[in-house]
Amino acid sequence: MSADTRESAAFDVDALTRLGRVTAAEVAPDGAWLAVQVARLDRDEARYVSDLWRISASDPAAELTRLTWGESDDRSPRFRPDGALLFLSARPTPTDEKGRFTQVWMLPPGGGEARPITDEPLGVDAFACGGERVVVLTSVWPGVAHGQQREHGIERAEKGPSTLHYTTMPVRSWDHWLPTAAPHLVVYDGEQRTDLTPDADRDHRDSPWAMAGNGRTVVISREQPGADRLPESQLLAFDLETGASTIIPTTPRALIEGLAVSPDGRWAVGELHARVDGMLGRPALWRFDLKQGSAAPLAGDWDVHPSICAVTERRALVVAGVRGRTVPFAVDLADGSVQRLVAKDAPGSFRRLRRGPDGTLVALTDRLLHPPEVCRIDDGTPQRLAALSGFDAAWAEGVVVDDFSVESTDGAAVHGLLVHRPGAGPSPALLWVHGGPVGQHEDGWHWRWNALTAVAAGYTVSLPNPRGSTGYGQAFVEGIWNNAWGGICYDDVMAAADRLEVHPSVDAERVALMGASFGGYMTNWIGARSDRFRCLVSHAGIYRMSTFHGTSDWPAWFELQAGIDPAHPEFDRHSPHRLVEKWKTPTLVMHGEKDYRVPVSQALLLFEDLQRHGVESELVVFPDENHWILRPRNARAWYRAWLDFVARHMSA
């Protein structure tokens, strides 16, 4: 039995968008089963909604049970110690008959109908539970009584005023203006509701937070603007037994980017990124002693970019990018020693590590050739526990993922992955540059840039990890810093193109270059410097750096990354617009109009300049999308647009 999907005879964008999307898994207190969140298309295939499923924690052959269904988007499963399953849902309630506001719901441990256990006026954004307590993150209008919050918000939305007033940057984030209503932490202790942060404004916007399993401690990052106009964090810890709160300082210009707390509430572990002039700096694990109120680095010499998943009494469970894979590790809280949790030849990437009561590790695992599923890790060996995505293994038959390495102009090795069908004869190829630029292409499933979709359409796909990529040490990452975007990274990508063109699976005369965000920038930069590619696809790419700086949602971060005053003439030295008169290659420009990270003006400027200089070019805009193309029907249109554009130019 598998999650409800409609399979296609061949893998294509229709099949891609109809797959079940496994996004979370939590282990029940008895360790016997897991609650798994799986997103699917709604009845109109217009959006994704999630259901919760029950799977065995040990037997892959056991029957799968669907716990929730409908169009209410049931997600974020969490367990109480008594076995009750809590989750977020936008189901109608007696005070919200239209289901406008997401609340925390509970499925009783002995079975029965779900019931809401919160009634937050503006809904619940996220929640955690420990013991019998529940803590929620919810928005609160300043200066409005609790009982009038919902009515005030609805009236403002329907009748106005729509005024937004700011005294400091930032004012936007990704696809929305920062609202006046601010995130607060609220604890539910039986029938008692207490706002832990009644005076919060910008303190907890996008802040990581976590709760101890015993229900006695909750921690959240509190952010204030630093001297460089970027946020810096302190850790705010609440003792829910006494009501006391403690501030644990970190270091100046440091941002906490992830948090987890041990079950006993003694330790918190976070990812902390300390900014320094002249370099990016490496995010590192920090251990917070919640009893002593102190903080210190954990495994400070470990040269990776770690992401915290969970904390046990003695270890932090993390994942980190290593040479094109996301690998699970355990870090000892006492001495900082690091243990790899899967064998070096374990395929794919791992995410969302969880530990069961018997010490069993559970994770989501995926590959370039298979979407995420739930696995159990025993003695370093992952075992898939269920098939919830509806993926047909025949879709990937004959497709392989090969590692490659090529020498760049400075002698550094540039690693990447090649997805292709060996023995199928020379095929047209796509070279994809990843975004970030601090990130990596990995042997992991990607919903928005899906390599298998391209291979199924007849292409070989090259996924290089040039300078700026994680997984190869911090010195490799730093190669993108200090106004160097178009420098050695350009050489790295071109070296990968050289390697691609001599591969036996590739027709060297038919290679296209594609990328999004930073990858879109690099596509634009290469388009302005080289005509070696048959065509270009630039999605959400930066084209004119000086105008991008002032219109992006985080201008201070881009200025820090450039390491130079935006008014300085050298700020635009690697800006593609300066060389547009050299651009010859046919180009497809794609963008979402609600993209505030890379505003749509970048696409309009690029398209106008290409048209003005007589370059064959097309523009595809999605007025209702942001930095990513997320709506299912839009995603299909997005894939089909660039596949059609590339196919036309490959056959020319």
C-alpha positions as CSV (number, residue, x, y, z in Angstrom):
1,M,0.0,0.0,0.0
2,S,1.3,3.5,-0.8
3,A,0.1,7.1,-0.4
4,D,-2.6,8.1,-2.8
5,T,-0.9,9.2,-6.1
6,R,-1.8,8.9,-9.8
7,E,1.1,7.4,-11.6
8,S,2.2,8.2,-15.2
9,A,3.4,5.7,-17.7
10,A,6.7,7.7,-18.0
11,F,8.3,10.1,-15.7
12,D,7.6,13.7,-16.5
13,V,6.5,16.9,-14.8
14,D,2.9,15.5,-14.4
15,A,4.3,12.5,-12.6
16,L,6.6,14.7,-10.6
17,T,3.9,16.9,-9.3
18,R,1.6,14.0,-8.4
19,L,4.1,12.2,-6.2
20,G,3.5,12.1,-2.4
21,R,5.9,14.5,-0.7
22,V,7.2,12.9,2.6
23,T,8.3,15.9,4.7
24,A,8.3,14.9,8.4
25,A,8.3,11.8,10.6
26,E,8.0,11.5,14.4
27,V,8.5,8.4,16.6
28,A,5.7,7.4,18.9
29,P,6.5,7.2,22.7
30,D,6.3,3.4,22.6
31,G,8.8,3.3,19.7
32,A,6.5,0.9,17.7
33,W,5.3,3.3,15.1
34,L,5.9,6.6,13.4
35,A,3.5,9.4,12.4
36,V,4.6,10.6,8.9
37,Q,3.5,13.8,7.1
38,V,2.8,13.3,3.4
39,A,1.8,16.2,1.1
40,R,-0.4,15.5,-2.0
41,L,-2.3,17.5,-4.6
42,D,-5.7,18.7,-3.5
43,R,-8.9,17.8,-5.4
44,D,-8.3,20.6,-7.9
45,E,-4.6,20.0,-8.3
46,A,-4.1,23.6,-7.4
47,R,-2.1,23.3,-4.1
48,Y,-0.5,20.7,-1.9
49,V,-2.2,19.6,1.3
50,S,-0.8,17.1,3.9
51,D,-2.2,14.0,5.5
52,L,-0.7,12.0,8.4
53,W,0.1,8.4,8.1
54,R,1.0,5.6,10.5
55,I,3.8,3.3,9.6
56,S,5.7,0.6,11.5
57,A,9.0,1.6,13.1
58,S,10.6,-1.8,12.3
59,D,8.6,-3.7,9.6
60,P,8.7,-2.4,6.1
61,A,6.1,-4.9,5.1
62,A,3.6,-3.8,7.6
63,E,0.3,-2.1,6.4
64,L,0.2,1.6,6.2
65,T,-2.6,3.4,7.9
66,R,-3.9,6.8,6.9
67,L,-4.7,8.8,10.1
68,T,-6.1,12.0,8.6
69,W,-7.5,13.1,5.3
70,G,-9.4,15.9,3.7
71,E,-8.4,19.4,2.5
72,S,-7.4,20.9,5.9
73,D,-3.6,20.4,5.5
74,D,-2.8,18.3,8.5
75,R,0.9,18.6,9.3
76,S,3.7,18.9,11.9
77,P,3.0,15.7,13.9
78,R,4.2,15.7,17.5
79,F,3.6,13.2,20.3
80,R,2.8,13.7,24.0
81,P,4.2,11.2,26.4
82,D,0.8,9.5,26.8
83,G,0.7,8.7,23.1
84,A,-1.6,11.5,22.0
85,L,-0.8,12.8,18.5
86,L,-0.8,16.5,18.1
87,F,-0.7,18.3,14.7
88,L,-1.5,21.5,12.9
89,S,-4.7,21.7,10.9
90,A,-6.9,24.4,9.3
91,R,-10.1,22.5,10.1
92,P,-13.2,24.5,11.0
93,T,-13.8,25.1,14.7
94,P,-16.8,26.5,16.6
95,T,-15.1,29.9,16.7
96,D,-13.7,29.7,13.1
97,E,-16.3,28.0,11.0
98,K,-14.5,28.8,7.7
99,G,-11.2,27.2,8.8
100,R,-9.3,30.4,8.2
101,F,-6.8,29.9,11.1
102,T,-4.5,26.9,11.7
103,Q,-4.8,25.5,15.3
104,V,-3.2,22.6,17.2
105,W,-5.4,19.5,17.1
106,M,-5.1,16.2,19.0
107,L,-5.8,12.6,18.2
108,P,-6.4,10.8,21.5
109,P,-4.0,8.0,22.4
110,G,-6.8,5.4,22.4
111,G,-8.3,6.5,19.1
112,G,-11.3,8.6,18.3
113,E,-12.0,12.0,16.7
114,A,-9.5,14.8,16.6
115,R,-10.3,17.9,18.6
116,P,-8.7,21.4,18.7
117,I,-6.6,22.2,21.8
118,T,-5.8,25.8,20.9
119,D,-7.9,28.7,19.7
120,E,-5.4,31.4,18.8
121,P,-7.1,34.4,17.3
122,L,-4.6,34.6,14.4
123,G,-3.8,30.9,14.2
124,V,-0.7,28.9,15.1
125,D,2.4,29.2,13.0
126,A,4.4,26.4,14.8
127,F,4.2,24.4,18.0
128,A,6.1,22.1,20.3
129,C,5.0,19.9,23.1
130,G,6.7,18.5,26.2
131,G,5.0,16.6,29.0
132,E,1.4,17.8,29.0
133,R,2.4,21.4,28.0
134,V,2.1,22.8,24.5
135,V,3.9,26.0,23.4
136,V,2.9,27.7,20.2
137,L,4.3,30.5,18.0
138,T,1.5,32.8,17.1
139,S,1.1,36.4,15.7
140,V,-0.3,39.1,18.0
141,W,-1.4,42.6,17.1
142,P,0.3,45.2,19.3
143,G,-2.0,47.2,21.6
144,V,-5.1,45.0,20.9
145,A,-6.8,43.0,23.6
146,H,-6.6,39.2,23.2
147,G,-10.4,38.9,22.7
148,Q,-10.4,41.4,19.9
149,Q,-7.3,40.1,18.0
150,R,-9.2,38.0,15.4
151,E,-11.9,40.6,14.7
152,H,-9.2,43.3,14.4
153,G,-7.2,41.2,11.9
154,I,-10.2,40.3,9.8
155,E,-11.4,43.9,9.6
156,R,-8.0,45.2,8.7
157,A,-7.7,42.6,5.9
158,E,-11.1,43.2,4.5
159,K,-11.5,47.0,5.0
160,G,-8.1,48.4,5.8
161,P,-6.2,50.4,6.5
162,S,-3.4,48.5,4.9
163,T,-0.7,50.8,6.2
164,L,2.7,49.4,7.1
165,H,5.1,51.7,8.9
166,Y,8.8,50.9,9.5
167,T,11.7,52.6,11.3
168,T,14.4,50.1,10.4
169,M,15.4,47.5,7.7
170,P,14.5,44.9,6.7
171,V,10.9,45.6,5.6
172,R,10.3,42.5,3.4
173,S,11.1,38.8,3.5
174,W,11.0,36.5,0.5
175,D,7.5,37.2,-0.7
176,H,5.8,39.4,1.9
177,W,6.1,42.7,3.7
178,L,6.8,42.3,7.3
179,P,3.5,42.6,9.1
180,T,2.6,44.7,12.1
181,A,1.4,41.7,14.0
182,A,4.5,40.1,15.6
183,P,5.3,36.5,16.6
184,H,4.8,35.6,20.3
185,L,5.5,32.4,22.3
186,V,2.4,31.3,24.1
187,V,2.3,28.3,26.5
188,Y,-0.8,26.2,27.2
189,D,-0.6,24.5,30.6
190,G,-3.9,22.7,30.9
191,E,-6.6,25.3,30.7
192,Q,-4.1,28.1,31.4
193,R,-2.8,30.2,28.5
194,T,0.3,32.4,29.1
195,D,2.1,34.7,26.7
196,L,5.8,34.3,27.4
197,T,6.8,37.2,25.2
198,P,4.1,39.9,25.7
199,D,6.3,42.8,24.5
200,A,7.8,41.1,21.4
201,D,8.0,43.0,18.2
202,R,10.8,42.1,15.8
203,D,12.5,40.0,18.5
204,H,11.4,36.6,17.2
205,R,10.7,37.0,13.5
206,D,12.1,33.9,11.8
207,S,13.8,32.9,15.1
208,P,14.5,29.2,15.8
209,W,13.1,27.8,19.0
210,A,12.7,24.5,20.7
211,M,11.2,22.8,23.8
212,A,12.5,20.2,26.1
213,G,10.8,16.8,26.1
214,N,10.0,17.1,29.8
215,G,7.9,20.2,29.2
216,R,9.9,22.3,31.7
217,T,12.0,24.4,29.3
218,V,11.6,26.3,26.1
219,V,14.3,28.4,24.3
220,I,14.1,30.9,21.5
221,S,16.5,33.1,19.7
222,R,16.0,36.8,20.4
223,E,17.3,39.0,17.6
224,Q,18.3,42.7,17.7
225,P,20.0,44.7,14.9
226,G,23.8,44.7,15.0
227,A,26.2,47.4,14.1
228,D,26.2,46.1,10.5
229,R,22.4,46.4,10.4
230,L,22.1,42.6,10.4
231,P,20.5,40.7,13.2
232,E,22.5,39.3,16.1
233,S,21.1,36.8,18.5
234,Q,20.9,36.0,22.2
235,L,19.3,32.9,23.6
236,L,16.2,33.4,25.7
237,A,15.4,30.5,28.0
238,F,12.1,30.0,29.9
239,D,11.7,27.8,33.0
240,L,8.0,26.9,32.6
241,E,7.9,25.5,36.2
242,T,8.9,28.8,37.8
243,G,8.1,31.3,35.1
244,A,11.6,32.7,35.2
245,S,13.5,33.6,32.0
246,T,17.2,33.8,31.4
247,I,19.2,35.6,28.6
248,I,22.3,33.7,27.5
249,P,24.6,35.9,25.4
250,T,26.6,34.6,22.5
251,T,29.1,36.7,20.6
252,P,28.7,40.1,18.8
253,R,27.4,39.9,15.2
254,A,26.3,36.3,15.7
255,L,23.1,34.8,14.5
256,I,21.5,31.6,15.8
257,E,20.2,29.7,12.8
258,G,18.9,26.5,14.4
259,L,18.0,25.1,17.9
260,A,17.3,21.9,19.6
261,V,17.0,21.0,23.4
262,S,17.8,17.8,25.2
263,P,14.8,15.9,26.7
264,D,15.8,16.8,30.3
265,G,16.1,20.5,29.5
266,R,19.8,20.7,30.5
267,W,21.3,21.4,27.1
268,A,20.4,23.4,24.0
269,V,22.5,23.1,20.9
270,G,22.3,25.7,18.1
271,E,23.9,26.6,14.8
272,L,25.6,29.9,15.3
273,H,27.0,32.0,12.5
274,A,29.4,34.8,13.7
275,R,30.0,37.5,11.1
276,V,33.5,38.9,10.6
277,D,34.7,41.5,8.2
278,G,36.4,40.3,5.1
279,M,35.1,36.7,5.1
280,L,31.9,34.7,5.4
281,G,32.9,32.7,8.4
282,R,31.8,29.2,9.1
283,P,28.5,28.4,11.0
284,A,29.4,26.2,14.0
285,L,27.6,24.3,16.6
286,W,27.3,25.9,20.0
287,R,26.3,24.2,23.3
288,F,24.2,26.2,25.7
289,D,24.2,25.1,29.4
290,L,20.7,26.0,30.4
291,K,21.4,25.3,34.1
292,Q,24.5,27.4,34.3
293,G,23.4,30.0,31.7
294,S,26.6,29.7,29.7
295,A,27.5,29.1,26.0
296,A,30.5,27.6,24.3
297,P,31.4,26.2,20.8
298,L,30.9,22.5,20.3
299,A,33.2,20.6,17.9
300,G,34.6,24.0,16.9
301,D,37.2,22.7,14.6
302,W,34.8,20.6,12.5
303,D,35.0,22.1,9.0
304,V,31.4,21.6,7.8
305,H,28.2,23.6,7.8
306,P,26.1,21.7,10.3
307,S,22.3,21.7,10.7
308,I,20.9,20.6,14.1
309,C,18.1,18.0,14.1
310,A,17.8,16.9,17.7
311,V,19.6,16.6,21.0
312,T,19.6,13.6,23.3
313,E,21.0,13.6,26.9
314,R,24.5,13.1,25.6
315,R,24.6,13.8,21.9
316,A,23.6,16.3,19.2
317,L,22.2,14.8,16.1
318,V,23.1,16.8,13.0
319,V,23.4,16.6,9.3
320,A,26.0,18.3,7.2
321,G,27.0,18.5,3.5
322,V,30.0,16.4,2.5
323,R,31.1,16.1,-1.1
324,G,27.6,16.3,-2.6
325,R,25.7,14.4,0.0
326,T,23.9,15.3,3.2
327,V,25.3,13.0,5.9
328,P,24.0,12.3,9.4
329,F,26.4,12.7,12.4
330,A,26.3,12.5,16.2
331,V,28.3,15.0,18.2
332,D,29.2,14.2,21.8
333,L,28.0,17.0,24.1
334,A,30.9,16.5,26.5
335,D,34.0,16.4,24.3
336,G,32.7,17.4,20.9
337,S,33.8,14.2,19.2
338,V,32.0,13.5,15.9
339,Q,30.6,10.2,14.8
340,R,29.4,9.5,11.3
341,L,26.1,7.6,11.5
342,V,26.0,5.9,8.1
343,A,28.7,4.1,6.1
344,K,30.7,6.2,3.6
345,D,29.1,4.3,0.7
346,A,25.6,4.8,2.0
347,P,23.7,6.2,-1.0
348,G,21.7,9.5,-1.0
349,S,21.2,12.2,1.6
350,F,19.6,12.2,5.0
351,R,17.4,14.8,6.8
352,R,15.4,15.3,10.0
353,L,17.1,12.8,12.3
354,R,15.0,11.6,15.2
355,R,15.8,9.1,18.0
356,G,13.3,6.6,19.2
357,P,12.9,5.6,22.9
358,D,15.1,2.5,22.3
359,G,17.8,4.6,20.7
360,T,16.8,3.8,17.1
361,L,17.6,6.5,14.6
362,V,15.0,7.5,12.1
363,A,15.5,9.9,9.1
364,L,14.1,11.0,5.8
365,T,16.3,9.8,3.0
366,D,16.3,10.7,-0.7
367,R,18.5,10.5,-3.8
368,L,18.6,12.2,-7.2
369,L,16.8,9.2,-8.5
370,H,14.2,8.8,-5.7
371,P,12.1,11.2,-3.7
372,P,12.1,11.2,0.2
373,E,11.0,8.2,2.2
374,V,11.3,7.3,5.9
375,C,14.3,5.1,6.9
376,R,15.6,3.5,10.0
377,I,19.3,3.5,10.6
378,D,20.7,0.4,12.4
379,D,24.5,0.1,12.9
380,G,25.1,2.5,10.1
381,T,22.8,0.8,7.6
382,P,19.7,2.7,6.4
383,Q,16.5,0.6,5.8
384,R,13.5,2.1,4.1
385,L,10.4,1.7,6.2
386,A,7.7,2.6,3.8
387,A,6.8,3.6,0.3
388,L,4.7,6.7,0.7
389,S,5.7,8.8,-2.3
390,G,4.1,6.5,-4.9
391,F,7.4,6.6,-6.9
392,D,7.7,3.9,-9.6
393,A,11.3,2.5,-9.5
394,A,11.0,1.8,-13.3
395,W,11.1,5.5,-13.9
396,A,14.8,5.6,-12.9
397,E,15.9,2.3,-14.6
398,G,19.1,2.7,-16.6
399,V,19.8,6.2,-15.0
400,V,23.0,6.5,-13.0
401,V,24.6,9.2,-10.8
402,D,28.4,9.5,-11.2
403,D,30.8,11.7,-9.3
404,F,33.3,13.7,-11.3
405,S,36.2,16.0,-10.4
406,V,37.9,18.6,-12.6
407,E,40.8,20.9,-12.1
408,S,40.1,24.6,-12.1
409,T,42.4,27.4,-13.2
410,D,44.1,27.7,-9.8
411,G,44.6,23.9,-9.4
412,A,41.7,23.4,-7.1
413,A,39.5,20.3,-7.6
414,V,35.9,21.0,-8.5
415,H,33.6,18.1,-7.7
416,G,30.2,17.5,-9.0
417,L,27.6,14.9,-10.0
418,L,26.5,13.7,-13.4
419,V,23.1,12.2,-14.0
420,H,22.8,10.2,-17.3
421,R,22.0,7.0,-19.1
422,P,25.2,5.2,-20.0
423,G,25.3,3.6,-23.4
424,A,22.4,5.6,-24.7
425,G,24.7,7.4,-27.1
426,P,25.6,11.1,-27.1
427,S,22.8,13.2,-25.9
428,P,22.2,17.0,-25.4
429,A,23.3,18.1,-22.0
430,L,22.3,20.6,-19.3
431,L,24.8,22.3,-17.0
432,W,23.0,23.5,-13.8
433,V,24.5,26.0,-11.5
434,H,23.1,25.9,-8.0
435,G,21.8,28.9,-5.9
436,G,23.1,30.3,-2.7
437,P,25.9,30.7,-3.6
438,V,26.6,29.0,-0.2
439,G,25.1,25.6,-0.8
440,Q,25.6,22.5,-2.8
441,H,24.3,20.2,-5.5
442,E,23.8,16.9,-3.8
443,D,22.7,13.3,-4.4
444,G,19.2,14.3,-3.1
445,W,15.8,14.8,-4.6
446,H,14.9,18.3,-5.7
447,W,11.3,19.2,-6.4
448,R,12.0,22.5,-8.2
449,W,15.1,21.5,-10.2
450,N,14.5,17.8,-10.7
451,A,17.3,16.2,-12.6
452,L,15.4,13.0,-13.3
453,T,12.7,15.0,-15.1
454,A,15.4,16.4,-17.4
455,V,17.1,13.0,-18.0
456,A,13.7,11.5,-18.8
457,A,13.3,14.2,-21.5
458,G,16.5,13.0,-23.1
459,Y,19.3,15.1,-21.4
460,T,22.4,14.4,-19.5
461,V,22.6,16.7,-16.5
462,S,25.8,18.0,-14.9
463,L,25.6,19.4,-11.3
464,P,28.9,21.0,-10.5
465,N,29.8,22.4,-7.1
466,P,32.0,25.5,-7.8
467,R,33.6,27.9,-5.3
468,G,31.1,28.9,-2.7
469,S,29.8,25.4,-2.4
470,T,29.6,23.7,1.0
471,G,31.0,20.2,1.6
472,Y,34.6,20.9,0.7
473,G,35.8,23.0,3.6
474,Q,35.5,26.6,4.5
475,A,38.4,27.8,2.4
476,F,36.5,26.6,-0.7
477,V,33.4,28.5,0.5
478,E,35.3,31.7,1.0
479,G,36.2,31.8,-2.7
480,I,32.9,33.5,-3.4
481,W,33.3,36.3,-0.8
482,N,34.4,39.9,-1.1
483,N,32.8,41.0,-4.4
484,A,34.2,37.9,-6.1
485,W,31.0,36.3,-7.6
486,G,32.2,36.5,-11.1
487,G,35.8,35.4,-10.4
488,I,37.1,32.0,-9.6
489,C,33.6,30.6,-9.5
490,Y,33.3,31.4,-13.2
491,D,36.4,29.5,-13.9
492,D,35.1,26.5,-11.9
493,V,31.9,26.4,-13.9
494,M,33.7,26.7,-17.2
495,A,36.1,23.9,-16.1
496,A,33.0,21.7,-15.4
497,A,31.7,22.6,-18.9
498,D,35.0,21.4,-20.4
499,R,34.6,18.1,-18.5
500,L,31.0,17.7,-19.6
501,E,31.7,18.3,-23.3
502,V,34.2,15.4,-23.5
503,H,32.0,12.9,-21.7
504,P,30.9,10.0,-23.9
505,S,27.3,10.4,-23.0
506,V,27.3,14.0,-24.3
507,D,26.9,15.7,-27.6
508,A,29.4,18.6,-27.1
509,E,27.7,20.7,-29.7
510,R,24.4,20.7,-27.8
511,V,25.0,21.9,-24.2
512,A,22.7,24.4,-22.4
513,L,23.5,26.4,-19.2
514,M,20.8,26.9,-16.6
515,G,20.5,28.3,-13.1
516,A,18.4,30.0,-10.5
517,S,19.1,32.8,-8.0
518,F,22.9,32.8,-7.7
519,G,22.8,30.2,-10.5
520,G,20.7,32.6,-12.5
521,Y,23.3,35.3,-11.8
522,M,26.1,33.0,-13.0
523,T,24.1,32.1,-16.1
524,N,23.8,35.9,-16.8
525,W,27.5,36.5,-16.1
526,I,28.5,33.7,-18.5
527,G,26.0,34.9,-21.1
528,A,27.8,38.2,-21.0
529,R,31.2,36.7,-21.4
530,S,30.9,33.6,-23.5
531,D,28.9,32.2,-26.4
532,R,29.9,28.5,-26.0
533,F,26.4,27.3,-24.9
534,R,23.6,26.5,-27.3
535,C,21.1,28.5,-25.1
536,L,20.7,29.8,-21.5
537,V,17.9,29.6,-19.0
538,S,18.1,32.2,-16.2
539,H,15.6,32.0,-13.4
540,A,15.4,34.7,-10.7
541,G,18.9,35.7,-11.6
542,I,20.7,38.9,-10.5
543,Y,21.6,41.1,-13.5
544,R,22.4,44.6,-12.3
545,M,24.1,44.4,-8.9
546,S,23.7,48.0,-7.7
547,T,19.9,48.0,-8.3
548,F,19.6,44.5,-6.8
549,H,21.3,45.7,-3.6
550,G,18.7,48.4,-2.9
551,T,15.6,46.4,-3.8
552,S,16.4,43.0,-2.3
553,D,14.8,42.1,1.1
554,W,18.3,41.9,2.8
555,P,20.4,44.7,1.3
556,A,22.7,44.8,4.3
557,W,23.6,41.1,3.8
558,F,24.5,41.6,0.2
559,E,26.6,44.6,1.1
560,L,28.5,42.5,3.7
561,Q,29.0,39.8,1.2
562,A,30.4,42.2,-1.4
563,G,32.7,43.8,1.2
564,I,32.5,47.2,-0.5
565,D,30.3,50.3,-0.3
566,P,27.5,49.9,-2.9
567,A,28.2,53.5,-4.1
568,H,31.8,52.5,-5.0
569,P,32.4,52.0,-8.8
570,E,33.9,48.6,-8.1
571,F,30.6,47.3,-6.6
572,D,29.4,46.5,-10.1
573,R,32.6,45.0,-11.4
574,H,31.1,41.5,-11.8
575,S,27.6,42.8,-12.8
576,P,26.4,41.2,-16.0
577,H,24.8,44.4,-17.3
578,R,28.2,45.9,-17.9
579,L,29.0,43.4,-20.6
580,V,25.5,43.0,-22.2
581,E,26.7,44.3,-25.6
582,K,28.8,41.0,-25.9
583,W,25.8,38.8,-25.2
584,K,25.0,36.5,-28.2
585,T,23.3,33.4,-26.8
586,P,19.5,32.8,-27.0
587,T,18.1,33.2,-23.5
588,L,15.0,32.4,-21.6
589,V,14.4,34.7,-18.6
590,M,12.0,33.4,-15.9
591,H,10.8,35.0,-12.7
592,G,8.1,35.2,-10.0
593,E,6.7,38.6,-9.5
594,K,6.4,38.1,-5.7
595,D,10.1,37.4,-5.4
596,Y,11.5,40.0,-2.9
597,R,14.8,38.2,-2.5
598,V,15.7,38.8,-6.2
599,P,13.0,41.3,-7.3
600,V,11.4,40.9,-10.7
601,S,13.0,44.1,-11.8
602,Q,16.2,42.1,-12.4
603,A,14.3,40.0,-15.0
604,L,12.8,43.1,-16.6
605,L,16.1,44.9,-16.9
606,L,17.7,41.8,-18.4
607,F,15.0,41.2,-20.9
608,E,14.9,44.8,-22.0
609,D,18.7,44.9,-22.5
610,L,18.6,41.6,-24.5
611,Q,15.8,42.9,-26.7
612,R,17.6,46.2,-27.2
613,H,20.7,44.5,-28.3
614,G,19.0,42.1,-30.6
615,V,19.6,38.9,-28.6
616,E,17.0,36.2,-29.2
617,S,15.2,36.2,-25.8
618,E,11.9,35.2,-24.2
619,L,10.4,36.2,-20.8
620,V,8.2,34.0,-18.6
621,V,6.7,35.6,-15.5
622,F,4.5,34.1,-12.8
623,P,2.6,37.0,-11.1
624,D,1.5,34.8,-8.1
625,E,4.9,33.1,-7.4
626,N,7.9,34.1,-5.3
627,H,11.6,33.1,-5.5
628,W,10.4,29.5,-6.2
629,I,7.6,28.3,-8.4
630,L,5.5,26.4,-5.9
631,R,1.9,26.0,-7.1
632,P,1.5,22.6,-8.9
633,R,0.0,24.0,-12.2
634,N,2.6,26.8,-12.3
635,A,5.4,24.2,-11.6
636,R,4.2,22.2,-14.6
637,A,4.1,25.3,-16.8
638,W,7.6,26.3,-15.6
639,Y,9.1,23.0,-16.5
640,R,7.4,22.9,-19.8
641,A,8.4,26.4,-20.7
642,W,12.2,25.8,-20.3
643,L,12.0,22.2,-21.7
644,D,10.3,23.6,-24.8
645,F,12.8,26.5,-25.1
646,V,15.8,24.2,-24.7
647,A,14.4,21.6,-27.1
648,R,13.9,24.2,-29.8
649,H,17.5,25.4,-29.6
650,M,19.0,22.0,-29.3
651,S,17.4,21.0,-32.6
652,A,18.3,24.2,-34.4
